[in-house]
């Protein structure tokens, strides 16, 4: 995948980024080319990603607008929650770092359901917060809407969940 300056991509576990110019640096006496990625999460942060590693890191294009209804439908589906906190933590970490918006939606859905049943642990609260932030950021960029408009769509989809037995 060739990244083009000015396009937007998703960096797993960091969220949407704007591709800047390719930067050349000398590291250990060897010239290396990096993509400069500006995080679009209001932090003002930047990432330098080696051009030859962009694919293996899991950088991907933003979610297509046509995939957004499927994503919101996924949030409306009942979710299974692992009984054991350790299994849940391992599963959520894998989903969070996969880079997939659909995996982020799974984390948001399952931890939201669990939080309705009982208080989330500090770790699970942080995981839910991060997954929501990443999902909201990507939805916002893909739709060209504000983050609050994207968050509203996610919250409405979660409220519309089909009845589940706890």
C-alpha positions as CSV (number, residue, x, y, z in Angstrom):
1,X,0.0,0.0,0.0
2,X,1.4,3.4,-1.0
3,X,0.4,6.2,1.3
4,X,-0.2,9.5,-0.4
5,X,0.4,12.8,1.3
6,X,-2.9,14.5,2.2
7,X,-4.9,11.3,2.6
8,X,-6.3,10.0,5.9
9,X,-5.5,6.5,7.3
10,X,-6.0,4.7,10.6
11,X,-3.0,3.7,12.7
12,X,-4.0,0.8,15.0
13,X,-4.5,1.8,18.6
14,X,-3.8,5.5,17.7
15,X,-6.7,6.3,15.4
16,X,-7.1,8.4,12.3
17,X,-4.1,10.2,11.0
18,X,-3.4,12.6,8.1
19,X,-0.5,11.6,5.9
20,X,2.2,14.2,5.6
21,X,5.3,14.3,3.5
22,X,7.9,11.5,3.4
23,X,10.8,12.4,5.7
24,X,14.3,11.0,5.1
25,X,16.6,10.4,8.1
26,X,20.0,8.8,8.6
27,X,19.7,6.1,11.2
28,X,22.9,4.0,12.1
29,X,24.5,5.4,9.0
30,X,21.7,4.2,6.7
31,X,19.1,6.5,5.0
32,X,15.6,5.5,6.0
33,X,12.3,7.0,4.6
34,X,9.4,7.7,7.0
35,X,5.8,8.6,6.5
36,X,5.0,11.6,8.8
37,X,1.5,11.0,10.2
38,X,-0.3,13.7,12.1
39,X,-2.8,12.3,14.7
40,X,-6.3,13.7,14.1
41,X,-7.3,13.3,17.8
42,X,-6.8,16.9,18.9
43,X,-3.5,15.9,20.7
44,X,-1.3,17.5,18.0
45,X,0.9,14.4,18.1
46,X,2.9,13.0,15.1
47,X,4.2,9.6,14.3
48,X,7.1,8.7,12.0
49,X,6.5,5.3,10.4
50,X,9.2,3.6,8.3
51,X,7.8,3.4,4.7
52,X,8.8,-0.3,4.5
53,X,7.0,-1.1,7.7
54,X,3.7,0.7,7.1
55,X,2.0,-2.5,5.8
56,X,3.2,-4.8,8.7
57,X,2.1,-2.2,11.3
58,X,-1.4,-2.5,10.1
59,X,-2.0,1.0,8.8
60,X,-5.2,1.0,6.7
61,X,-7.5,3.4,4.9
62,X,-10.4,5.0,6.8
63,X,-13.6,3.1,7.0
64,X,-15.7,3.5,3.8
65,X,-18.9,5.4,4.2
66,X,-20.7,2.4,2.8
67,X,-19.4,0.3,5.8
68,X,-20.8,2.7,8.4
69,X,-24.4,1.3,8.5
70,X,-22.9,-2.2,9.0
71,X,-20.8,-0.9,11.8
72,X,-23.8,0.7,13.5
73,X,-25.8,-2.4,13.0
74,X,-23.1,-4.4,14.7
75,X,-23.5,-2.1,17.8
76,X,-27.2,-3.0,17.8
77,X,-26.6,-6.7,18.0
78,X,-26.6,-8.6,21.3
79,X,-23.1,-9.2,22.6
80,X,-21.6,-12.1,24.5
81,X,-19.4,-11.2,27.5
82,X,-16.7,-13.6,28.7
83,X,-17.4,-14.5,32.3
84,X,-13.7,-14.5,33.3
85,X,-12.1,-11.0,33.6
86,X,-8.8,-12.3,32.4
87,X,-10.3,-13.8,29.2
88,X,-12.2,-10.5,28.6
89,X,-9.0,-8.4,29.1
90,X,-7.0,-10.6,26.7
91,X,-9.8,-10.6,24.1
92,X,-10.4,-6.8,24.3
93,X,-6.6,-6.1,24.0
94,X,-6.5,-8.2,20.8
95,X,-9.5,-6.4,19.4
96,X,-8.2,-3.0,20.4
97,X,-4.9,-3.5,18.7
98,X,-6.2,-5.2,15.6
99,X,-6.8,-1.8,13.9
100,X,-10.3,-2.8,12.7
101,X,-13.2,-0.5,13.4
102,X,-15.5,-3.5,13.6
103,X,-13.3,-4.9,16.4
104,X,-13.4,-1.6,18.2
105,X,-17.2,-1.7,18.0
106,X,-17.1,-5.2,19.6
107,X,-15.1,-3.9,22.5
108,X,-17.5,-0.9,22.9
109,X,-20.6,-3.1,22.7
110,X,-19.4,-5.8,25.1
111,X,-18.0,-3.4,27.7
112,X,-21.0,-1.1,27.5
113,X,-23.2,-4.2,28.2
114,X,-21.0,-5.3,31.1
115,X,-21.1,-1.7,32.5
116,X,-24.9,-1.8,32.5
117,X,-24.8,-5.0,34.6
118,X,-22.0,-4.1,37.1
119,X,-19.4,-1.5,37.7
120,X,-16.4,-1.9,35.3
121,X,-12.9,-2.3,36.8
122,X,-10.5,0.6,36.3
123,X,-8.8,-1.3,33.5
124,X,-12.0,-2.1,31.7
125,X,-13.2,1.5,32.0
126,X,-10.0,2.7,30.4
127,X,-10.3,0.1,27.7
128,X,-13.9,1.2,26.9
129,X,-12.9,4.8,27.0
130,X,-10.0,4.2,24.5
131,X,-12.1,2.0,22.2
132,X,-14.9,4.6,22.1
133,X,-12.5,7.4,21.5
134,X,-10.9,5.6,18.5
135,X,-14.3,4.5,17.1
136,X,-15.7,8.0,17.4
137,X,-12.6,9.5,15.8
138,X,-12.7,7.2,12.8
139,X,-16.5,7.6,12.4
140,X,-16.1,11.4,12.6
141,X,-13.4,11.4,9.9
142,X,-15.1,8.9,7.6
143,X,-18.4,10.9,7.7
144,X,-16.8,14.3,7.7
145,X,-18.8,15.1,10.9
146,X,-18.0,16.4,14.3
147,X,-16.9,14.0,17.0
148,X,-20.0,14.8,19.0
149,X,-22.2,13.9,16.0
150,X,-20.3,10.6,15.5
151,X,-20.6,9.9,19.3
152,X,-24.4,10.5,19.1
153,X,-24.7,7.9,16.3
154,X,-22.8,5.3,18.3
155,X,-24.8,6.0,21.5
156,X,-28.1,5.7,19.5
157,X,-27.0,2.4,18.0
158,X,-26.1,1.1,21.5
159,X,-29.4,2.2,22.9
160,X,-31.2,0.4,20.0
161,X,-29.6,-2.9,21.0
162,X,-31.9,-5.8,20.7
163,X,-33.0,-7.0,24.1
164,X,-30.5,-9.1,25.8
165,X,-30.8,-11.2,28.9
166,X,-28.2,-10.4,31.5
